[in-house]
Amino acid sequence: MIRKILLITDQSESAERAAQIAGEFAQQFEAQILVIYIQVPIPAMTHIAEESGDTLPWSGTQAGFHGLEQAAERILKRTASILKTWEVPFETRLERGHPAVRACQVALEEQSDLVVVGYQGVKRATALHLEDVNERISECAHCPVVVVN
């Protein structure tokens, strides 16, 4: 039985489709949804940019950090507006850390029965010198994972 769904969101179109799927599952199974956006810590993002020869103009600044927080809140609000149409119980939360690792930790901590995530794509992950986030979540999660394309 599915009672708790962990929905991992970002700013992609596949994340919006994942929210629709999670809403449908929650309605069908009378489940609750925890929506998380996982923010990579600024030092890690700065390190990744330096390795690739890029610069982040906002790295290390309070204004840059505040801008990231605002972007995360906008993403969570957009996902919340999708879920409201399904009239299912949900909450949103900002998390920090490595996306795949933190997603699996939250899934376990919250005793999620299902993880729903939009397809990130290997190309994007490779460009950031990270592994395929979806693959890693599928490997480390203690429950089934639905990856929405």
WOLINCOR-V745157 format. One record per residue. N is the residue number from 1. PHI is phi in degrees with one decimal (none if undefined). NEAR is the number of other C-alpha atoms within 8 Angstrom. Layout:
# WOLINCOR-V745157
N,PHI,NEAR ; N,PHI,NEAR
This chain:
# WOLINCOR-V745157
1,none,4 ; 2,-97.2,8 ; 3,-115.0,11 ; 4,-128.6,13 ; 5,-116.1,16 ; 6,-100.1,14 ; 7,-109.0,14 ; 8,-99.1,14 ; 9,-119.1,17 ; 10,-153.5,8 ; 11,-95.2,7 ; 12,-86.9,7 ; 13,-65.9,7 ; 14,-66.3,11 ; 15,-68.0,15 ; 16,-66.3,13 ; 17,-65.8,11 ; 18,-63.2,15 ; 19,-63.4,14 ; 20,-62.8,10 ; 21,-63.7,9 ; 22,-62.3,12 ; 23,-61.3,12 ; 24,-63.8,9 ; 25,-60.7,10 ; 26,-61.9,14 ; 27,-66.3,11 ; 28,-65.2,7 ; 29,-102.1,9 ; 30,53.1,9 ; 31,-103.6,14 ; 32,-106.6,11 ; 33,-119.3,15 ; 34,-108.7,12 ; 35,-98.0,14 ; 36,-125.7,13 ; 37,-114.1,13 ; 38,-105.3,15 ; 39,-96.4,11 ; 40,-72.4,10 ; 41,-56.6,8 ; 42,-54.1,9 ; 43,-57.7,8 ; 44,-68.7,8 ; 45,-66.2,9 ; 46,-64.9,11 ; 47,-61.3,8 ; 48,-61.0,10 ; 49,-63.9,12 ; 50,-62.8,9 ; 51,-62.8,7 ; 52,-91.2,6 ; 53,84.0,6 ; 54,-92.9,7 ; 55,-127.2,7 ; 56,-113.4,7 ; 57,-61.5,4 ; 58,-99.8,8 ; 59,-61.3,10 ; 60,80.5,8 ; 61,-102.9,7 ; 62,-63.6,6 ; 63,-64.1,7 ; 64,-63.6,10 ; 65,-62.4,12 ; 66,-62.4,8 ; 67,-63.1,8 ; 68,-65.5,8 ; 69,-62.2,8 ; 70,-64.1,8 ; 71,-62.7,8 ; 72,-62.6,11 ; 73,-63.2,9 ; 74,-63.0,8 ; 75,-63.9,12 ; 76,-64.0,14 ; 77,-65.4,8 ; 78,-62.9,8 ; 79,-65.8,12 ; 80,-61.2,9 ; 81,-64.9,8 ; 82,-67.8,11 ; 83,-68.7,13 ; 84,-59.8,8 ; 85,-67.9,6 ; 86,-89.1,9 ; 87,52.3,7 ; 88,-121.3,13 ; 89,-72.1,7 ; 90,-153.3,9 ; 91,-138.1,7 ; 92,-118.0,9 ; 93,-155.2,9 ; 94,-92.0,10 ; 95,-118.5,9 ; 96,-130.2,10 ; 97,142.2,10 ; 98,-68.7,9 ; 99,-52.9,11 ; 100,-69.4,10 ; 101,-63.7,11 ; 102,-65.8,12 ; 103,-59.9,11 ; 104,-68.1,12 ; 105,-63.6,8 ; 106,-64.6,8 ; 107,-56.9,14 ; 108,-71.9,10 ; 109,-58.2,7 ; 110,-89.4,7 ; 111,54.5,7 ; 112,-67.5,13 ; 113,-93.8,12 ; 114,-156.2,12 ; 115,-112.8,14 ; 116,-122.2,16 ; 117,-145.6,14 ; 118,-78.6,16 ; 119,-66.3,10 ; 120,-85.9,10 ; 121,91.7,8 ; 122,-65.1,9 ; 123,-57.0,6 ; 124,-64.4,8 ; 125,-64.9,13 ; 126,-65.2,10 ; 127,-61.4,7 ; 128,-97.0,8 ; 129,61.5,7 ; 130,-119.3,8 ; 131,-75.2,8 ; 132,-64.2,11 ; 133,-61.1,12 ; 134,-62.1,12 ; 135,-62.6,7 ; 136,-65.1,11 ; 137,-62.4,13 ; 138,-60.9,9 ; 139,-77.8,6 ; 140,-98.1,8 ; 141,-69.6,11 ; 142,-84.7,7 ; 143,-132.2,9 ; 144,-61.3,9 ; 145,-124.1,11 ; 146,-106.4,8 ; 147,-104.3,10 ; 148,-100.5,11 ; 149,-84.9,6
